[in-house]
Amino acid sequence: MPYVLRGMDGKIQAISQTSLSLDGWEELETGNKEYLEYLDSAIKVEDPFRESDIQLARVLEDLISLLIDRDFIRFTDFPEPAQKRLIERQGLRMKNAKLNLLDDEHHFMRHSA
């Protein structure tokens, strides 16, 4: 579980993965929204290429799909580790798309009631 130190404004100022015996440190759940937002923000500051890398990865996935669809390359042309990674990503995308559809349907059902 992470431990956080808050500033005078109540916002997280520091984090630690180990318990600190100093005053002011509090334990949070790993999935705590405020904690995750702090981590995301800290990572963006430390690694400005992170967001660009994520977007570029999506572009490359789309490019690979396009090249395969147009028969410029075959899926089997890729080394096995790359094939495995592409299959995993495709599975994640499909799972995410299904979740989004369920959310949309649930949202619609709430409004129609």
C-alpha positions in Angstrom: 0.0 0.0 0.0 1.3 3.5 -0.8 1.8 6.2 1.8 1.3 9.8 1.0 2.3 13.1 2.6 -0.1 16.0 2.1 0.7 19.7 2.0 -1.1 22.5 3.8 -3.7 22.6 1.0 -4.6 18.9 1.5 -3.1 17.8 -1.8 -0.6 15.0 -2.1 3.0 16.3 -2.0 5.0 13.1 -1.8 4.5 9.4 -2.0 6.4 6.3 -0.6 5.9 2.6 -1.0 7.2 1.9 2.5 5.8 3.0 5.8 7.5 6.0 7.2 7.3 6.8 10.9 7.3 10.5 10.4 4.2 12.5 11.2 1.8 13.4 8.5 2.2 10.2 6.3 -1.1 8.3 5.7 -1.8 5.0 4.0 -4.0 4.9 0.9 -5.4 2.1 -1.2 -3.4 1.4 -4.3 -6.4 2.2 -6.5 -7.2 5.5 -4.8 -8.1 8.0 -7.5 -6.2 10.9 -6.0 -3.1 8.7 -5.7 -3.3 7.5 -9.3 -3.8 11.1 -10.6 -0.7 12.2 -8.6 1.3 9.3 -10.1 0.1 10.1 -13.7 1.0 13.7 -13.2 4.4 12.9 -11.8 5.2 10.5 -14.7 4.2 13.2 -17.2 6.7 15.7 -15.6 9.5 13.1 -15.4 8.9 11.7 -18.9 7.5 14.2 -21.4 7.7 11.5 -24.2 5.3 9.2 -22.4 2.1 10.6 -24.0 3.7 10.9 -27.4 5.0 7.3 -27.2 1.5 6.1 -26.3 0.0 7.9 -29.3 2.7 6.7 -31.6 2.2 3.1 -30.5 -1.5 3.4 -31.6 -0.4 4.9 -35.0 2.0 2.0 -35.5 -0.7 -0.6 -34.6 -3.1 1.0 -37.1 -0.4 1.1 -39.7 0.4 -2.6 -39.2 -3.3 -3.5 -39.5 -3.6 -1.4 -42.7 -0.5 -3.1 -44.3 -1.9 -6.5 -43.4 -5.4 -5.7 -44.6 -4.0 -4.5 -48.0 -1.7 -7.6 -48.3 1.5 -5.6 -48.2 2.8 -7.8 -45.4 1.5 -11.0 -43.7 1.0 -11.3 -40.0 3.3 -14.3 -40.0 6.1 -12.1 -41.4 6.5 -10.7 -37.9 8.6 -12.6 -35.3 6.6 -14.6 -32.8 7.1 -12.1 -29.9 5.7 -9.3 -32.1 2.8 -11.5 -33.2 2.0 -12.3 -29.5 2.2 -8.6 -28.6 -0.1 -7.6 -31.5 -2.7 -10.3 -30.6 -2.6 -9.1 -26.9 -3.2 -5.5 -28.0 -6.0 -6.4 -30.3 -7.6 -8.4 -27.5 -7.3 -5.4 -25.1 -8.8 -3.1 -27.7 -11.8 -5.5 -28.3 -12.3 -5.9 -24.6 -12.2 -2.1 -24.1 -14.6 -1.5 -27.0 -17.1 -4.0 -25.4 -16.8 -2.3 -22.1 -17.5 1.1 -23.7 -20.6 -0.4 -25.5 -21.9 -1.7 -22.2 -21.3 1.7 -20.6 -23.2 3.4 -23.4 -26.0 0.9 -23.1 -26.2 1.3 -19.4 -26.2 5.1 -19.8 -29.0 4.9 -22.3 -31.0 2.6 -20.1 -30.8 5.1 -17.3 -32.1 7.9 -19.4 -34.9 5.9 -20.9 -36.3 4.8 -17.6 
